[in-house]
Each structure stands twice: as C-alpha cells, then as structure tokens.
Amino acid sequence: MADRRLQTVSDAPSGQGDEPAGTGDELEGTGSDLHLDLTGTGGGLRARLMDALREAIRSGRLVPGSRLPPYRALAKDLGIARNTVADAYAELVEEGWLTARQGSGTRVARRAEPLPQARPLAPRGRLRTVHDLQPSSPDAAAFPRGDWTASVRRALAAAPNEAFGVGDPQGRRELREALVEYLARARGVRARADDIVICSGFAHGLELLCSILDGPVAVEAYGLSFHRSIIERAGHATIPLEVDTGGARVEDLPATGADAVLLTPAHQYPTGGPLRPERRAAVVDWARATGGLVIEDDYDGVFRYDREPVGAVQGLDPDRVVYMGSTSKSLSPALRVGWMVLPGGLAGRVAEAKGARELVTGVVDQLAFADLVASGAYDRHVRRMRGIYRRRRDRLIAVLAERAPHINVSGIAAGLHAVLELPDGAEAAALHGARRQGLALDGLGAYRHPGSTAPPRDGLVIGYGTPSEHAYAAALDALCLALPDPPDVDHAPLTRVRNRPE
C-alpha cells in the first residue's frame, strides 16, 4: 500500500503531493467543503474516509470532474493524518472513483453513465448548513497542537505532587502569576495574582459574579442574549444602554439606577465599534461617584488589525472594574479556561461562590496554559492568527466591494466578525436567502435587547474565523448570492467601510 500511495502521489502533485507553484490563490474555490461524516464505528479512519467519499459521489454531491482539495488541506480540515488521506485518495484512484493526473490534481472520475442519484430528502422545512459564518469561534484547525503538547509535557514534569490533589477554587497560582505578567504587557491590566480567579469562560465568570452582586445591571442594547439571561436568572434586571459608532452611551448610566454595567469596550459585540476614550473615562467616573462596578468583557481585545490593540478599561481604575477574558477566541472554546481580575476583596467572595474545590477547569489545562503563556508560544500564536484573520477580513471586504458594492460594512477594525448593514426591513429576507444558500449566520435583530427604545437596525453579523481556508471562497460566493439587490443597479454607491481607526 505504501508504494502504491507514493506512486499515485507523485503522479498528481497539485492534488496530493507537492503543492503547485504560486501563491495558492489558484486553488481557492477548486475544492469545496466536503462535509464528510467520519463518525461511523466500522473500520479505521482510512476506510471511513473512503466510504464517505464514495457516498458523496454516489449521491451526486461530488459530480464527475469535481476537483478535490489537496490531501494536506483535507487532512487539516478533518484533523487526521496526511498519509490517511493520501492512502484513501490512492485507493479510490485504483478503484476508479477518482483520477489523478500531473497538473490537474485529484478529481472525481468521469464516466460514460453517471451514477444514479440517491440523495436523501431533507426533512420538510429544514435546509442543510453548508457554510458556517456564525461569529462564534476561531479557526479550529489553527489550534497550536504542537506547542500545546510541548506545554503539557513541561507542565506535567514540573508540577508538584499537590497539584493533583483537591483543586484551589481560585485557580492554580502558576497560571495566575503568568496572567499577571501577560495581561499587564498585552492589555494594560493592573493586577496581583491574589486578585485573579480562574473560571471556565466568560459565561461562568459572569454567573459567579452575579451571585454576589446587588441591584440591576446595565447592558449594551445590542449584545448576547444568553449573557442577559445569566444576569436575569441571578435575580437582576437588565437595563439597555443604546449603542452607536462610539460604543455604549454610558452618559445615560446615571438615569438607569444600575449598580453595575456590562461592556465590551475593546470591540462592541456585535456592532463592532470601540468605546470612545471620553466614554471610557466617563464610565470610570460613574463607578467612582456611585460605587458601581464596571464589568469588562475583553472577548477579542488582542485581535485588532489597523493599529495596536486598545488597552483595557481596567487599567484606568482597578478598584472599580472587573476585567474578564478567556481562551475562547484566541485558542479554542473547547479549552474552557477563563479569568477574572477582581477589585479589592471580591476575589475571595467569588472564589467562595465557586465552592470549596475546583470542579470546573482542569488542573492540567491550567498548568499547560500557564506554560504556553510563560514560554512565549501564546504570543506567537496570537500574532500569527492576527495576520490570518486580517487577511480573511480583507478578503471579505474586497469580495463585497466587487460583488455587492451597495452594502455598508462596519465593525471591521478588530475581532472575528463584521456587520453588513442592510436597508430597513431587509434583514428577514436576507436571512431567508442565507438559509437557502446553506449559510449559518446571524442577523442583528437576534442581539437586540427587548427593552431597547431605539429603532431596530437591520444587518447581518458575519464571522470569518470558523470556515476552513479552502471553503472560504465558496462561503463568500454563497453570501453574495444571499444579499439583497441594490435599489438602483446603475447608480449603486461603492461599498463603504465603517469603523476604520481614527
């Protein structure tokens, strides 16, 4: 098998062996997101991959002549070994399902009689998701597996025996000390290790914090509904603060009677603008004057593209601001590691709310992440991903400028998503069109606080972190097909890009 695989690979460099010369742009769009299901229980990975490819051809999803992605790209998307994909391709070539030729790559074989279509009918009223443009997660394939493995090994070798006993609810001191240095350097956060409580992510931290708060909480009029649900389940009313291009209108805080305010100041979620400098100062002044608390969700503060990241509000007054962050966007939401930097005696109260022992975030993950930060590997990963996400953002803007120049794009100075602004009343139709194109994305309406008194804004929230590299072109094609036509095709304005840095 090994000799046969190598023979086939050498015959098809653009599909399986060496990548063709050039920038790689010529391969964009030639492969599509294959959506192969390898979860079956029979046989090994190679056999399951071959079965999935055969089924895709039988059902007509892969038509004769379709070009498959390079084996390296497919292996990365599926999270399996390159040799596994190369062996599967080679065997299917020998069976006649695929062809591999010099300069042409690997393609579905052409037959005189096409295979019968056996596509199962989807349940009535439900459409299959083909492209994930939801602003929910980073590129899962980019997780730094090698660096993480090295950090796990070093952390386990250095860990004291007591680390494997009952966990401290405040979190491992090794991680808290590593975060003190990193957050000061990268985000301008002022903290001591004793001020930090480790949690499983922002939602968990917010739940813990709400258990010790009193009174209503002001929130941004556009934000995640499940964050509002956490606050309300803890018995606190949520009061909306309207949002504009300068972030939340914190000047309205005194009239709300709120005891705390939840903000996303680095990059308002989802509308995208940073909190203006005068508003950052104003919210700290409000907290000092009233004894209120500012809850800072720094969900993607490290991903700013057009200038250095804006520092955390916490640096203005550590005694009135709770700073919260996690690895959900920078590494993976599956890691479940987050942190809270708390003023004064709040760290002890939040640790008590967690319980007598650590039951949520594993000690090994805490120690490994501490090593990743201390070794500099975390910084390198963030810098690399910042470049990748910036290129994806730029590509989104360029495609829209070419194919949908009547659409305004905002919120693109930072983060992993952009907002496509739509004419009043156009959001529902655009969402329907997106579903028909197999797109998973969000409308702005889903983020609007039900108590907001400002007129609703129509738009689509487009995440560019999740799609695999080889599927991104097809996802953008589908997005353009879902967008509304310009009101006047002959006189449509050029695409406008908002929230560029001042």
C-alpha positions as CSV (number, residue, x, y, z in Angstrom):
1,M,0.0,0.0,0.0
2,A,2.8,2.4,0.9
3,D,4.5,2.0,-2.5
4,R,1.2,2.4,-4.4
5,R,0.3,5.5,-2.4
6,L,3.7,7.1,-3.2
7,Q,3.3,6.3,-6.9
8,T,-0.1,7.9,-7.1
9,V,1.0,11.0,-5.1
10,S,3.9,11.6,-7.4
11,D,1.6,11.4,-10.4
12,A,-0.6,14.2,-9.0
13,P,1.4,16.9,-7.4
14,S,-1.4,19.5,-7.3
15,G,-3.9,17.2,-5.7
16,Q,-1.8,15.1,-3.3
17,G,1.9,15.6,-3.4
18,D,3.8,18.9,-3.6
19,E,1.5,21.9,-3.9
20,P,1.6,23.7,-7.3
21,A,3.8,26.8,-7.5
22,G,2.3,30.2,-6.9
23,T,0.5,31.9,-4.0
24,G,-2.1,29.3,-3.5
25,D,-4.9,31.6,-4.8
26,E,-5.4,29.4,-7.8
27,L,-6.6,26.6,-5.6
28,E,-9.3,28.8,-3.9
29,G,-12.7,27.6,-4.8
30,T,-11.5,24.4,-6.6
31,G,-12.2,22.3,-3.5
32,S,-15.4,22.7,-1.7
33,D,-16.3,21.9,1.9
34,L,-16.9,18.2,1.5
35,H,-18.8,17.8,4.8
36,L,-17.6,14.2,5.2
37,D,-19.0,12.3,8.2
38,L,-16.3,10.0,9.7
39,T,-18.2,9.2,12.9
40,G,-19.1,5.7,11.9
41,T,-17.9,2.8,14.0
42,G,-16.9,0.4,11.3
43,G,-13.2,0.2,10.1
44,G,-10.4,2.6,10.6
45,L,-10.2,6.2,9.6
46,R,-9.0,5.4,6.1
47,A,-11.9,3.0,5.4
48,R,-14.4,5.5,6.8
49,L,-13.0,8.3,4.7
50,M,-13.2,6.2,1.6
51,D,-16.8,5.2,2.4
52,A,-17.7,8.9,2.9
53,L,-16.1,9.9,-0.4
54,R,-17.9,7.1,-2.3
55,E,-21.2,8.1,-0.8
56,A,-20.6,11.8,-1.7
57,I,-20.0,10.6,-5.3
58,R,-23.0,8.2,-5.4
59,S,-25.4,10.9,-4.0
60,G,-24.3,13.4,-6.6
61,R,-22.8,15.9,-4.1
62,L,-19.4,15.3,-5.9
63,V,-20.2,15.3,-9.6
64,P,-17.8,13.8,-12.3
65,G,-14.9,16.2,-12.9
66,S,-15.1,17.8,-9.4
67,R,-11.7,18.7,-8.1
68,L,-10.9,17.5,-4.6
69,P,-8.9,19.7,-2.2
70,P,-5.2,18.8,-1.8
71,Y,-4.7,15.9,0.6
72,R,-2.8,18.2,3.1
73,A,-5.8,20.7,3.2
74,L,-8.4,17.9,3.7
75,A,-6.3,16.3,6.4
76,K,-6.0,19.6,8.2
77,D,-9.8,20.2,8.0
78,L,-10.6,16.7,9.2
79,G,-7.9,16.7,11.9
80,I,-6.4,13.4,10.7
81,A,-3.0,12.3,9.4
82,R,-2.0,13.4,5.9
83,N,-1.0,9.8,5.0
84,T,-4.5,8.6,5.8
85,V,-6.0,11.0,3.3
86,A,-3.3,10.2,0.7
87,D,-3.8,6.5,1.1
88,A,-7.6,6.9,0.7
89,Y,-7.2,9.1,-2.4
90,A,-4.7,6.5,-3.9
91,E,-7.1,3.5,-3.3
92,L,-10.0,5.3,-4.8
93,V,-7.9,6.1,-7.8
94,E,-7.2,2.4,-8.3
95,E,-10.9,1.6,-7.8
96,G,-11.8,4.1,-10.5
97,W,-13.7,6.5,-8.3
98,L,-11.1,9.2,-8.7
99,T,-8.4,10.3,-11.2
100,A,-5.0,11.9,-10.6
101,R,-3.0,13.5,-13.3
102,Q,0.0,15.8,-13.5
103,G,-1.1,19.4,-13.2
104,S,-4.8,18.5,-12.9
105,G,-4.9,17.4,-9.3
106,T,-7.3,14.7,-7.9
107,R,-10.8,14.7,-9.4
108,V,-13.9,12.6,-9.4
109,A,-13.6,10.2,-12.4
110,R,-15.8,10.9,-15.5
111,R,-18.0,8.0,-16.6
112,A,-20.0,7.4,-19.7
113,E,-23.0,6.7,-17.5
114,P,-23.3,8.9,-14.3
115,L,-24.0,7.1,-11.1
116,P,-27.7,7.2,-10.1
117,Q,-28.7,10.0,-7.8
118,A,-29.6,8.7,-4.4
119,R,-29.7,11.9,-2.5
120,P,-31.9,11.6,0.6
121,L,-34.7,14.1,1.0
122,A,-34.1,16.7,3.8
123,P,-36.9,17.0,6.4
124,R,-39.6,19.3,5.2
125,G,-38.9,22.9,6.1
126,R,-35.2,22.3,7.1
127,L,-32.2,23.2,5.0
128,R,-28.7,21.8,5.4
129,T,-25.9,24.0,6.6
130,V,-23.0,24.1,4.2
131,H,-21.1,27.2,5.2
132,D,-20.6,28.4,8.8
133,L,-20.3,32.1,9.0
134,Q,-21.5,32.5,12.6
135,P,-19.4,34.8,14.7
136,S,-18.9,32.1,17.4
137,S,-15.5,30.6,17.3
138,P,-11.9,30.9,15.9
139,D,-10.4,28.6,13.2
140,A,-10.5,25.2,15.0
141,A,-7.8,23.8,12.6
142,A,-5.4,26.5,13.7
143,F,-5.2,25.3,17.3
144,P,-1.4,25.1,18.1
145,R,-1.3,21.4,18.8
146,G,2.5,21.1,18.8
147,D,3.0,24.0,21.2
148,W,0.2,22.8,23.4
149,T,1.6,19.3,23.6
150,A,5.0,20.6,24.5
151,S,3.5,22.8,27.2
152,V,1.5,19.8,28.6
153,R,4.7,17.8,28.9
154,R,6.7,20.5,30.5
155,A,3.8,21.4,32.9
156,L,3.4,17.8,34.0
157,A,7.1,17.3,34.5
158,A,7.4,20.4,36.7
159,A,4.1,20.1,38.6
160,P,4.3,19.5,42.3
161,N,2.5,16.4,43.7
162,E,-0.1,18.6,45.5
163,A,-1.3,19.9,42.1
164,F,-3.0,16.5,41.6
165,G,-5.0,16.8,44.8
166,V,-8.1,18.9,45.6
167,G,-8.0,22.0,43.4
168,D,-8.0,25.5,44.7
169,P,-11.2,27.3,43.5
170,Q,-9.2,30.4,42.9
171,G,-7.1,28.6,40.3
172,R,-3.5,27.4,40.1
173,R,-1.1,30.0,41.2
174,E,1.2,29.2,38.3
175,L,-1.5,30.4,35.9
176,R,-2.5,33.4,37.9
177,E,1.1,34.6,38.1
178,A,1.6,34.1,34.4
179,L,-1.5,36.1,33.7
180,V,-0.4,39.0,35.8
181,E,2.7,39.5,33.6
182,Y,0.9,38.8,30.3
183,L,-2.2,41.0,30.9
184,A,-0.1,43.9,32.1
185,R,2.0,43.7,28.9
186,A,-0.6,42.9,26.4
187,R,-3.8,44.6,27.7
188,G,-2.6,47.2,30.3
189,V,-4.3,45.4,33.1
190,R,-3.0,46.1,36.7
191,A,-3.4,43.1,39.0
192,R,-1.8,40.8,41.5
193,A,-2.1,37.0,41.5
194,D,-4.4,37.2,44.5
195,D,-6.8,39.4,42.5
196,I,-7.4,36.7,39.9
197,V,-10.0,33.9,39.9
198,I,-9.8,31.2,37.2
199,C,-13.1,30.2,35.6
200,S,-14.2,28.1,32.6
201,G,-15.0,31.1,30.4
202,F,-16.8,34.4,30.4
203,A,-20.3,33.0,30.9
204,H,-19.1,31.0,34.0
205,G,-17.4,34.1,35.4
206,L,-20.5,36.2,34.9
207,E,-22.6,33.7,36.7
208,L,-20.2,33.7,39.6
209,L,-20.1,37.5,39.7
210,C,-23.9,37.9,39.5
211,S,-24.2,35.6,42.6
212,I,-22.5,38.4,44.7
213,L,-24.0,41.5,43.1
214,D,-26.9,43.6,44.2
215,G,-29.4,45.6,42.1
216,P,-30.0,46.0,38.4
217,V,-27.2,45.7,35.7
218,A,-27.0,47.9,32.7
219,V,-26.1,46.2,29.5
220,E,-25.4,47.2,25.9
221,A,-28.6,47.4,23.9
222,Y,-27.0,45.0,21.3
223,G,-25.3,42.0,22.9
224,L,-25.6,38.3,23.5
225,S,-29.0,37.3,24.8
226,F,-27.6,34.4,26.9
227,H,-25.4,36.9,28.8
228,R,-28.6,38.8,29.7
229,S,-30.2,35.5,30.7
230,I,-27.4,34.7,33.1
231,I,-27.9,38.1,34.8
232,E,-31.7,37.8,34.9
233,R,-31.6,34.2,36.3
234,A,-29.5,35.6,39.1
235,G,-32.3,37.9,40.0
236,H,-31.0,41.1,38.4
237,A,-33.0,43.3,36.0
238,T,-31.1,44.2,32.8
239,I,-31.4,47.8,31.6
240,P,-30.3,48.6,28.0
241,L,-27.8,51.3,27.1
242,E,-28.2,52.4,23.5
243,V,-25.2,51.8,21.2
244,D,-23.8,53.9,18.4
245,T,-20.5,54.1,16.5
246,G,-18.7,55.1,19.7
247,G,-19.9,52.1,21.7
248,A,-22.4,52.2,24.5
249,R,-23.9,55.5,25.5
250,V,-22.5,55.4,29.1
251,E,-23.6,59.0,29.6
252,D,-27.1,57.6,30.1
253,L,-25.9,55.4,33.1
254,P,-27.0,57.7,35.9
255,A,-30.6,57.6,34.8
256,T,-30.7,53.8,34.9
257,G,-30.2,53.3,38.6
258,A,-27.9,50.4,37.8
259,D,-25.4,49.1,40.3
260,A,-23.2,47.6,37.6
261,V,-22.7,47.8,33.9
262,L,-21.5,45.1,31.4
263,L,-19.5,46.4,28.5
264,T,-17.4,45.1,25.5
265,P,-15.2,48.3,25.2
266,A,-12.4,46.9,23.0
267,H,-14.8,45.9,20.2
268,Q,-18.5,46.3,20.9
269,Y,-20.3,42.9,20.3
270,P,-21.8,42.7,17.8
271,T,-21.9,46.2,16.2
272,G,-18.1,46.5,16.3
273,G,-17.0,49.9,17.4
274,P,-14.6,50.5,20.3
275,L,-15.7,52.5,23.3
276,R,-14.6,56.1,22.7
277,P,-11.9,57.5,25.0
278,E,-14.2,60.1,26.6
279,R,-16.8,57.3,27.3
280,R,-14.1,55.1,28.9
281,A,-13.2,57.9,31.3
282,A,-16.9,58.7,31.9
283,V,-17.8,55.1,32.9
284,V,-15.0,55.0,35.4
285,D,-16.1,58.4,36.8
286,W,-19.7,57.0,37.1
287,A,-18.4,53.9,39.0
288,R,-16.3,56.1,41.4
289,A,-19.2,58.5,42.1
290,T,-21.9,55.9,42.6
291,G,-19.9,52.9,44.0
292,G,-20.9,51.0,40.9
293,L,-19.0,48.2,39.2
294,V,-17.8,48.0,35.6
295,I,-17.7,44.5,34.1
296,E,-15.3,44.5,31.2
297,D,-15.7,41.6,28.7
298,D,-12.4,41.7,26.7
299,Y,-13.6,38.9,24.4
300,D,-11.3,39.7,21.5
301,G,-9.2,42.6,22.6
302,V,-6.0,41.1,21.1
303,F,-7.3,40.9,17.6
304,R,-7.0,44.5,16.4
305,Y,-5.8,44.9,12.8
306,D,-5.2,48.5,11.9
307,R,-3.2,49.7,14.9
308,E,-2.1,48.5,18.3
309,P,-4.8,46.9,20.5
310,V,-6.7,49.4,22.7
311,G,-5.8,48.8,26.3
312,A,-8.3,47.6,28.9
313,V,-10.6,50.0,30.8
314,Q,-9.5,48.2,33.9
315,G,-6.1,50.0,33.7
316,L,-7.9,53.3,34.4
317,D,-9.2,52.1,37.8
318,P,-8.6,48.6,39.0
319,D,-10.7,49.3,42.1
320,R,-13.9,49.8,40.1
321,V,-13.5,47.4,37.1
322,V,-13.8,43.7,36.9
323,Y,-11.7,42.5,33.9
324,M,-12.7,39.2,32.3
325,G,-11.1,37.2,29.5
326,S,-10.7,33.7,28.2
327,T,-9.1,31.5,25.6
328,S,-12.3,31.0,23.6
329,K,-11.3,33.3,20.7
330,S,-7.6,33.2,21.0
331,L,-7.2,29.4,21.2
332,S,-10.4,27.4,21.3
333,P,-13.8,27.5,23.1
334,A,-13.2,23.8,23.8
335,L,-10.3,24.6,26.2
336,R,-12.7,26.1,28.8
337,V,-10.1,28.4,30.5
338,G,-11.0,32.0,31.5
339,W,-10.0,34.5,34.1
340,M,-11.5,37.3,36.2
341,V,-9.3,40.2,37.6
342,L,-11.3,41.5,40.6
343,P,-11.1,44.6,42.7
344,G,-10.4,44.5,46.5
345,G,-11.9,41.7,48.4
346,L,-14.2,40.5,45.6
347,A,-11.7,37.7,44.6
348,G,-12.3,35.9,47.9
349,R,-16.1,36.2,47.6
350,V,-16.1,34.9,44.0
351,A,-13.8,32.0,45.0
352,E,-16.2,31.2,47.8
353,A,-19.1,31.2,45.3
354,K,-17.2,28.6,43.2
355,G,-17.2,26.2,46.2
356,A,-14.6,24.6,48.4
357,R,-12.7,23.0,45.5
358,E,-12.1,23.4,41.8
359,L,-14.8,21.5,39.9
360,V,-14.8,23.2,36.5
361,T,-11.4,23.9,35.0
362,G,-8.9,21.0,34.9
363,V,-5.6,21.5,36.7
364,V,-3.6,20.1,33.7
365,D,-5.2,22.7,31.3
366,Q,-4.4,25.5,33.8
367,L,-0.8,24.4,34.1
368,A,-0.3,23.8,30.4
369,F,-1.8,27.3,29.5
370,A,0.5,28.9,32.1
371,D,3.5,27.3,30.4
372,L,2.2,28.3,27.0
373,V,2.0,31.9,28.2
374,A,5.3,31.9,30.0
375,S,7.2,30.3,27.1
376,G,6.1,32.9,24.6
377,A,4.2,30.4,22.4
378,Y,0.9,32.0,23.2
379,D,2.1,35.4,22.0
380,R,3.4,33.8,18.8
381,H,0.1,32.1,18.2
382,V,-1.9,35.2,18.7
383,R,0.4,37.2,16.3
384,R,0.1,34.5,13.7
385,M,-3.7,34.3,13.9
386,R,-4.0,38.1,13.9
387,G,-2.4,38.0,10.4
388,I,-4.6,35.2,9.2
389,Y,-7.8,36.8,10.4
390,R,-6.8,40.2,9.0
391,R,-6.4,38.6,5.5
392,R,-9.8,36.9,5.8
393,R,-11.3,40.2,6.8
394,D,-9.7,42.0,3.9
395,R,-10.9,39.3,1.5
396,L,-14.5,39.7,2.8
397,I,-14.3,43.4,2.2
398,A,-12.8,43.0,-1.3
399,V,-15.4,40.5,-2.4
400,L,-18.2,42.7,-1.2
401,A,-16.7,45.7,-2.9
402,E,-16.7,43.8,-6.1
403,R,-20.0,41.9,-6.0
404,A,-22.2,43.8,-3.5
405,P,-20.9,47.4,-3.6
406,H,-24.2,48.7,-2.2
407,I,-23.6,47.0,1.2
408,N,-22.1,49.0,4.0
409,V,-19.5,47.1,6.1
410,S,-18.8,48.1,9.7
411,G,-17.1,46.8,12.8
412,I,-14.0,45.6,11.0
413,A,-11.2,47.3,12.9
414,A,-10.9,44.3,15.3
415,G,-12.4,40.9,16.2
416,L,-13.5,37.9,14.1
417,H,-16.6,39.3,12.5
418,A,-18.1,42.2,10.5
419,V,-21.6,43.7,10.2
420,L,-23.2,44.1,6.8
421,E,-25.7,46.9,7.2
422,L,-29.0,46.4,5.3
423,P,-31.8,48.7,4.3
424,D,-34.7,48.9,6.8
425,G,-36.9,45.8,6.6
426,A,-34.3,43.7,4.6
427,E,-32.9,41.5,7.3
428,A,-35.6,38.8,7.3
429,A,-35.4,38.3,3.6
430,A,-31.6,38.2,3.7
431,L,-31.6,35.6,6.5
432,H,-34.1,33.5,4.4
433,G,-31.8,33.8,1.4
434,A,-28.8,32.8,3.5
435,R,-30.6,29.7,4.7
436,R,-31.4,28.8,1.1
437,Q,-27.7,29.1,0.3
438,G,-26.8,26.8,3.2
439,L,-25.3,29.6,5.2
440,A,-25.3,29.8,9.0
441,L,-25.0,33.4,10.1
442,D,-26.8,35.8,12.5
443,G,-29.0,38.8,12.0
444,L,-28.6,41.9,14.1
445,G,-32.1,41.5,15.4
446,A,-31.2,38.5,17.5
447,Y,-28.8,40.6,19.6
448,R,-31.2,43.5,20.3
449,H,-32.4,43.9,23.9
450,P,-36.2,43.7,24.1
451,G,-36.3,46.8,26.2
452,S,-34.4,49.0,23.7
453,T,-36.3,52.1,22.6
454,A,-34.1,53.0,19.6
455,P,-35.3,52.0,16.2
456,P,-34.1,48.5,15.3
457,R,-31.2,48.2,12.9
458,D,-31.2,45.7,10.0
459,G,-28.0,43.8,9.3
460,L,-26.1,40.5,9.1
461,V,-23.3,39.5,11.5
462,I,-20.7,37.7,9.5
463,G,-18.0,35.6,11.2
464,Y,-14.8,34.9,9.3
465,G,-12.9,32.8,11.8
466,T,-14.7,29.5,11.5
467,P,-14.6,28.5,7.8
468,S,-11.7,26.4,6.7
469,E,-9.3,28.1,4.2
470,H,-10.3,26.0,1.2
471,A,-14.0,26.5,1.9
472,Y,-13.9,30.3,2.5
473,A,-14.2,31.3,-1.2
474,A,-17.4,29.2,-1.6
475,A,-18.8,30.6,1.6
476,L,-18.3,34.2,0.3
477,D,-19.9,33.2,-3.0
478,A,-22.9,32.0,-1.2
479,L,-23.1,35.1,1.0
480,C,-23.1,37.4,-2.1
481,L,-26.0,35.4,-3.5
482,A,-28.0,35.8,-0.3
483,L,-27.6,39.6,-0.1
484,P,-30.4,41.9,-1.4
485,D,-30.0,43.6,-4.8
486,P,-29.1,47.3,-4.9
487,P,-32.1,49.6,-5.1
488,D,-30.6,51.2,-8.3
489,V,-28.1,48.9,-10.1
490,D,-26.9,51.6,-12.5
491,H,-26.1,54.1,-9.6
492,A,-25.2,51.9,-6.7
493,P,-22.6,53.5,-4.4
494,L,-19.2,51.9,-3.7
495,T,-19.0,49.6,-0.7
496,R,-18.5,51.8,2.4
497,V,-16.3,50.6,5.2
498,R,-17.1,52.0,8.7
499,N,-15.2,51.9,12.0
500,R,-11.8,52.3,10.5
501,P,-9.5,53.7,13.2
502,E,-9.5,57.4,13.6
